[in-house]
């Protein structure tokens, strides 16, 4: 199958490069927070919390965990797909 390349003076690669750098920074930024330290203090405070509130917070933690797993899978698929394309094109 013939390979067709976009003819836009590599602007598509520059834009993809910019977006990948932003995505990389977003992944790094997720780890730079003391939010969890505050959460650990809050949940261990006396009187925290009612069963409905525990249910709500657990549901949010479930969703966050799912999002993290999805982000990990997407990141892996992105890299593996790019590698496969590179191998196919002789990179």
Backbone as CSV, one residue per row, in Angstrom:
resi,resn,N_x,N_y,N_z,CA_x,CA_y,CA_z,C_x,C_y,C_z
1,UNK,0.846,-1.174,0.000,0.000,0.000,0.000,0.896,1.244,0.000
2,UNK,0.665,2.178,-0.911,1.504,3.375,-0.963,1.284,4.256,0.266
3,UNK,2.346,4.892,0.678,2.278,5.778,1.832,2.071,7.209,1.352
4,UNK,1.080,7.875,1.919,0.853,9.275,1.601,1.211,10.111,2.815
5,UNK,1.937,11.160,2.594,2.328,12.055,3.671,1.594,13.383,3.496
6,UNK,1.257,13.984,4.611,0.607,15.289,4.565,1.603,16.315,4.020
7,UNK,1.139,17.137,3.110,2.014,18.131,2.483,1.668,19.510,3.040
8,UNK,2.122,19.750,4.244,1.855,21.041,4.871,3.119,21.577,5.525
9,UNK,4.271,21.272,4.920,5.570,21.725,5.435,5.802,21.276,6.870
10,UNK,5.347,20.066,7.175,5.521,19.453,8.497,4.807,20.190,9.617
11,UNK,3.851,21.036,9.266,3.096,21.744,10.315,2.325,20.762,11.181
12,UNK,1.838,19.660,10.589,1.102,18.668,11.362,1.999,18.020,12.412
13,UNK,3.267,17.829,12.078,4.206,17.245,13.043,4.515,18.253,14.144
14,UNK,4.681,19.499,13.772,4.942,20.542,14.779,3.770,20.651,15.755
15,UNK,2.541,20.598,15.211,1.353,20.693,16.063,1.236,19.464,16.957
16,UNK,1.487,18.290,16.397,1.452,17.068,17.202,2.522,17.109,18.280
17,UNK,3.704,17.590,17.937,4.785,17.715,18.913,4.374,18.634,20.063
18,UNK,3.757,19.777,19.722,3.299,20.719,20.752,2.279,20.048,21.667
19,UNK,1.317,19.343,21.073,0.270,18.690,21.861,0.832,17.581,22.746
20,UNK,1.802,16.820,22.221,2.419,15.762,23.036,3.185,16.346,24.212
21,UNK,3.853,17.484,24.008,4.548,18.142,25.125,3.544,18.606,26.183
22,UNK,2.413,19.126,25.735,1.381,19.541,26.682,0.815,18.339,27.436
23,UNK,0.596,17.236,26.726,0.091,16.026,27.364,1.098,15.488,28.375
24,UNK,2.368,15.489,28.012,3.427,15.052,28.923,3.427,15.920,30.183
25,UNK,3.329,17.228,30.008,3.298,18.139,31.156,2.073,17.887,32.032
26,UNK,0.946,17.556,31.402,-0.266,17.264,32.172,-0.085,16.003,33.003
27,UNK,0.535,14.963,32.422,0.806,13.740,33.188,1.729,14.041,34.363
28,UNK,2.781,14.801,34.114,3.716,15.152,35.187,3.010,15.980,36.248
29,UNK,2.173,16.915,35.808,1.462,17.787,36.733,0.516,17.050,37.654
30,UNK,0.010,15.903,37.214,-0.887,15.127,38.068,-0.198,14.651,39.338
31,UNK,1.097,14.438,39.273,1.829,13.943,40.438,2.318,15.043,41.364
32,UNK,2.175,16.292,40.964,2.683,17.410,41.753,1.565,18.064,42.550
33,UNK,1.174,17.413,43.628,0.088,17.957,44.426,0.165,17.404,45.837
34,UNK,-0.243,18.219,46.788,-0.347,17.723,48.156,-1.818,17.509,48.528
35,UNK,-2.668,17.402,47.501,-4.097,17.191,47.726,-4.351,15.936,48.557
36,UNK,-3.613,14.870,48.263,-3.865,13.625,48.975,-3.448,13.714,50.433
37,UNK,-2.407,14.450,50.715,-2.027,14.646,52.126,-3.165,15.322,52.878
38,UNK,-3.790,16.304,52.253,-4.931,16.966,52.879,-6.099,15.998,53.026
39,UNK,-6.354,15.194,51.996,-7.444,14.212,52.078,-7.207,13.222,53.208
40,UNK,-5.963,12.755,53.369,-5.652,11.813,54.450,-5.945,12.444,55.812
41,UNK,-5.598,13.730,55.966,-5.891,14.418,57.232,-7.398,14.540,57.445
42,UNK,-8.109,14.897,56.392,-9.548,15.122,56.507,-10.278,13.842,56.903
43,UNK,-9.996,12.731,56.212,-10.770,11.519,56.470,-10.475,10.907,57.828
44,UNK,-9.355,11.285,58.435,-9.032,10.764,59.765,-9.472,11.708,60.887
45,UNK,-10.141,12.780,60.519,-10.639,13.718,61.523,-11.828,13.104,62.250
46,UNK,-11.963,13.385,63.549,-13.110,12.859,64.305,-14.435,13.314,63.681
47,UNK,-15.363,12.382,63.598,-16.685,12.693,63.091,-16.821,12.649,61.580
48,UNK,-15.750,12.337,60.918,-15.827,12.253,59.451,-16.171,10.831,59.102
49,UNK,-17.218,10.562,58.559,-18.294,11.320,57.985,-19.527,10.421,58.007
50,UNK,-20.646,10.850,57.468,-21.853,10.020,57.453,-21.747,8.966,56.348
51,UNK,-22.602,7.926,56.445,-22.585,6.876,55.424,-22.858,7.410,54.027
52,UNK,-23.815,8.321,53.830,-24.029,8.856,52.483,-22.790,9.599,51.953
53,UNK,-22.115,10.307,52.842,-20.907,11.025,52.419,-19.785,10.047,52.072
54,UNK,-19.641,8.974,52.861,-18.643,7.951,52.559,-18.961,7.317,51.204
55,UNK,-20.234,7.027,50.961,-20.650,6.457,49.683,-20.275,7.385,48.537
56,UNK,-20.578,8.674,48.677,-20.277,9.650,47.634,-18.778,9.729,47.372
57,UNK,-17.991,9.832,48.424,-16.541,9.937,48.254,-15.987,8.657,47.635
58,UNK,-16.479,7.492,48.068,-16.026,6.239,47.462,-16.374,6.175,45.975
59,UNK,-17.542,6.669,45.597,-17.925,6.688,44.186,-16.976,7.586,43.385
60,UNK,-16.595,8.714,43.967,-15.651,9.607,43.289,-14.262,8.972,43.180
61,UNK,-13.832,8.265,44.227,-12.548,7.568,44.181,-12.592,6.466,43.125
62,UNK,-13.697,5.733,43.047,-13.855,4.713,42.001,-13.683,5.325,40.610
63,UNK,-14.347,6.443,40.382,-14.267,7.107,39.081,-12.847,7.593,38.794
64,UNK,-12.180,8.161,39.798,-10.812,8.638,39.618,-9.870,7.482,39.310
65,UNK,-10.032,6.363,40.017,-9.197,5.182,39.752,-9.404,4.681,38.325
66,UNK,-10.646,4.668,37.882,-10.958,4.240,36.522,-10.312,5.169,35.496
67,UNK,-10.377,6.459,35.757,-9.758,7.435,34.857,-8.252,7.251,34.778
68,UNK,-7.615,6.965,35.902,-6.167,6.743,35.912,-5.827,5.502,35.087
69,UNK,-6.569,4.415,35.287,-6.318,3.193,34.504,-6.517,3.468,33.013
70,UNK,-7.570,4.210,32.671,-7.813,4.548,31.263,-6.665,5.386,30.705
71,UNK,-6.201,6.359,31.472,-5.091,7.199,31.025,-3.826,6.367,30.822
72,UNK,-3.573,5.408,31.706,-2.411,4.535,31.550,-2.525,3.702,30.275
73,UNK,-3.708,3.150,30.019,-3.916,2.342,28.810,-3.784,3.194,27.546
74,UNK,-4.339,4.395,27.569,-4.245,5.274,26.408,-2.801,5.673,26.131
75,UNK,-2.052,5.966,27.183,-0.649,6.341,27.021,0.144,5.185,26.414
76,UNK,-0.109,3.976,26.902,0.568,2.792,26.378,0.190,2.564,24.912
77,UNK,-1.100,2.680,24.584,-1.554,2.482,23.208,-0.958,3.526,22.273
78,UNK,-0.853,4.764,22.735,-0.270,5.833,21.937,1.178,5.507,21.594
79,UNK,1.946,5.100,22.590,3.350,4.782,22.370,3.510,3.546,21.488
80,UNK,2.756,2.490,21.781,2.865,1.271,20.982,2.431,1.509,19.534
81,UNK,1.390,2.303,19.349,0.946,2.627,17.996,1.989,3.429,17.239
82,UNK,2.579,4.408,17.895,3.622,5.211,17.253,4.834,4.346,16.910
83,UNK,5.208,3.447,17.822,6.328,2.534,17.537,6.031,1.670,16.312
84,UNK,4.812,1.120,16.246,4.436,0.268,15.116,4.475,1.043,13.809
85,UNK,3.998,2.268,13.824,4.032,3.108,12.627,5.483,3.368,12.240
86,UNK,6.334,3.654,13.240,7.746,3.910,12.972,8.443,2.709,12.369
87,UNK,8.132,1.522,12.890,8.736,0.309,12.363,8.286,0.044,10.934
88,UNK,7.009,0.285,10.667,6.461,0.068,9.331,7.069,1.020,8.322
89,UNK,7.352,2.241,8.772,7.898,3.240,7.839,9.426,3.183,7.797
90,UNK,10.029,2.256,8.548,11.484,2.109,8.503,12.250,3.029,9.422
91,UNK,11.578,3.608,10.373,12.236,4.513,11.331,13.075,3.745,12.316
